[in-house]
Amino acid sequence: KPKEIRSLQIRFLSVFWLLRLADWLQGPYFYEVYASKIFNGAPATLGLISKLFLTGFASTALFGPLVGRMSDQYGRKLGTLVFCLLYSLGAASTKSPLLGVLLLGRVMSGIGTSLLFSAPEAWLVGEALGKDKGGDYLGETFGMAYAGDSIVAILAGQLAGAAAGARGPTGPFELSVGFLVAGGLLTSLLWK
């Protein structure tokens, strides 16, 4: 395998796995975070929690095509950095007792999800196709990315459990921000 392809794989996978780790950390604790909130003196109802979940899904569906086009137009590196920012803000919003902040956090996370599942991979494809025979290694690189993602998911589950035990249901979200910052820094430093 050419040295420049190995370098590309390392630059992509290091960022990809950090970002996926940040995402996996959050998933198991959304319900618990929202169920722990008190609004107007009463605990959050199942209906309200459902609306918070649906807000995230709806924003992914609504804004997904737009952010995909914007990422293509302004750059996949920038799209990945915007993901890190939006997802960090969405994670930070879980600390708030205000319903409006939680809803805004779900919108930002939904938009971020669209970027997570498009910008990094599109960056890899663009970079690989710009290299001699780079496209020949895309299948291998994506195979490593998703095989490694299984391990990342298991690690995230263990880390999320420890963070929740130490800091409560928002602990995994706080930890997630650290991985998002690290992923953003690597993106800034390693990606063209």
C-alpha positions in Angstrom: 0.0 0.0 0.0 1.4 3.4 -0.9 2.7 5.6 2.0 0.4 8.4 1.1 -2.6 6.1 1.3 -1.6 4.9 4.7 -1.2 8.5 5.8 -4.7 9.3 4.5 -6.2 6.3 6.3 -4.5 7.4 9.6 -5.7 11.0 9.2 -9.3 9.9 8.4 -9.6 7.1 10.9 -8.2 9.0 13.9 -10.8 11.7 13.4 -13.6 9.4 12.4 -13.3 7.2 15.5 -13.1 10.2 17.9 -16.3 11.7 16.4 -18.1 8.4 16.4 -17.0 7.9 20.1 -18.5 11.2 20.9 -21.7 10.2 19.2 -21.9 6.8 20.8 -21.3 8.3 24.3 -24.5 10.3 24.1 -27.1 7.8 22.8 -27.8 5.7 25.9 -28.4 8.6 28.2 -30.8 10.9 26.3 -33.9 9.5 27.9 -32.4 9.6 31.4 -31.2 13.2 31.0 -34.7 14.4 29.8 -36.5 12.3 32.4 -34.5 14.0 35.2 -35.7 17.5 34.2 -38.4 19.3 36.1 -40.7 21.7 34.2 -43.2 24.0 36.0 -42.6 21.9 39.2 -43.3 18.6 37.6 -41.0 15.9 36.1 -40.8 15.7 32.4 -43.6 13.6 30.9 -43.1 10.8 28.5 -44.9 12.9 25.9 -42.5 15.8 26.4 -39.5 13.5 26.3 -40.9 12.1 23.0 -41.2 15.6 21.6 -37.5 16.3 22.5 -36.5 13.1 20.7 -38.6 13.9 17.7 -37.2 17.4 17.5 -33.7 15.9 16.9 -34.9 13.5 14.3 -37.0 16.1 12.5 -34.1 18.6 12.3 -31.9 15.8 10.8 -34.5 15.1 8.2 -35.3 18.8 7.5 -31.8 20.2 7.5 -29.9 17.1 6.2 -30.2 17.9 2.5 -29.2 21.5 3.1 -26.2 20.8 5.2 -25.0 18.2 2.8 -25.1 20.7 -0.1 -23.4 23.3 2.1 -20.7 20.8 3.0 -20.1 20.1 -0.6 -20.0 23.8 -1.4 -17.9 25.1 1.5 -15.8 22.1 2.2 -16.1 18.8 4.0 -13.4 19.8 6.5 -15.5 22.8 7.5 -18.6 20.6 7.6 -16.8 18.3 10.0 -15.7 21.2 12.2 -19.3 22.6 12.2 -20.5 19.1 13.3 -18.0 19.3 16.3 -19.3 22.7 17.2 -23.0 21.9 16.9 -22.8 18.6 18.6 -20.8 20.1 21.5 -23.4 22.8 21.9 -26.1 20.2 21.8 -24.4 18.1 24.4 -23.8 21.2 26.6 -27.5 22.0 26.4 -28.4 18.9 28.4 -27.1 20.7 31.5 -29.9 23.3 31.2 -33.2 23.2 33.1 -34.9 25.3 30.3 -37.1 23.6 27.8 -36.2 26.1 25.1 -32.5 25.4 25.5 -33.1 21.6 25.4 -35.1 22.0 22.2 -32.5 24.2 20.6 -29.9 21.6 21.6 -31.9 18.9 19.9 -32.1 21.0 16.7 -28.3 21.5 16.8 -27.6 17.9 17.4 -29.9 16.9 14.6 -28.1 19.1 12.2 -24.8 17.8 13.5 -26.0 14.2 12.9 -26.5 15.0 9.3 -23.0 16.3 9.1 -21.5 13.4 11.0 -22.9 10.9 8.5 -21.8 12.8 5.4 -18.9 15.3 5.8 -16.1 13.1 7.1 -16.7 10.3 4.6 -17.1 12.7 1.7 -13.8 14.3 2.8 -12.1 10.9 2.6 -13.6 10.1 -0.8 -12.5 13.5 -2.2 -9.0 13.1 -0.8 -8.6 9.5 -2.0 -9.8 10.3 -5.5 -7.2 13.0 -5.7 -4.4 10.5 -5.2 -3.0 8.0 -7.7 -5.0 4.8 -7.2 -6.5 6.3 -4.0 -9.9 5.1 -5.0 -8.7 1.5 -4.9 -8.3 1.7 -1.2 -11.7 3.2 -0.3 -13.4 -0.1 0.4 -10.5 -1.1 2.7 -10.6 2.2 4.5 -14.4 2.1 5.0 -14.1 -1.5 6.2 -11.6 -0.5 8.8 -13.6 2.5 9.8 -16.8 0.5 10.5 -15.1 -2.6 11.9 -13.3 -0.2 14.3 -16.6 1.6 15.0 -17.9 -1.6 16.6 -15.0 -1.5 19.1 -15.5 2.3 19.6 -19.2 1.6 20.4 -18.2 -0.9 23.1 -15.6 1.5 24.5 -18.1 4.3 24.5 -20.6 2.2 26.4 -18.1 1.6 29.1 -16.9 5.2 29.3 -20.5 6.5 29.3 -21.4 4.2 32.2 -18.4 5.4 34.2 -19.2 9.1 33.4 -22.8 8.7 34.3 -21.8 7.0 37.6 -19.4 9.8 38.4 -21.4 12.9 37.1 -25.0 11.8 36.7 -26.9 11.4 33.5 -25.2 14.5 31.9 -21.8 13.0 32.5 -21.6 11.2 29.1 -22.5 14.4 27.3 -19.8 16.3 29.2 -17.2 13.6 28.2 -18.5 13.7 24.7 -17.6 17.3 24.4 -14.0 16.5 25.2 -13.8 14.0 22.3 -15.5 16.4 20.0 -12.9 19.0 20.8 -10.1 16.5 20.2 -11.7 15.4 16.9 -12.1 19.1 15.9 -8.5 19.8 16.7 -7.3 16.7 14.7 -9.5 17.8 11.8 -8.0 21.3 11.9 -4.4 19.9 12.0 -4.5 16.8 9.8 -7.1 17.5 7.1 -6.6 19.7 4.1 
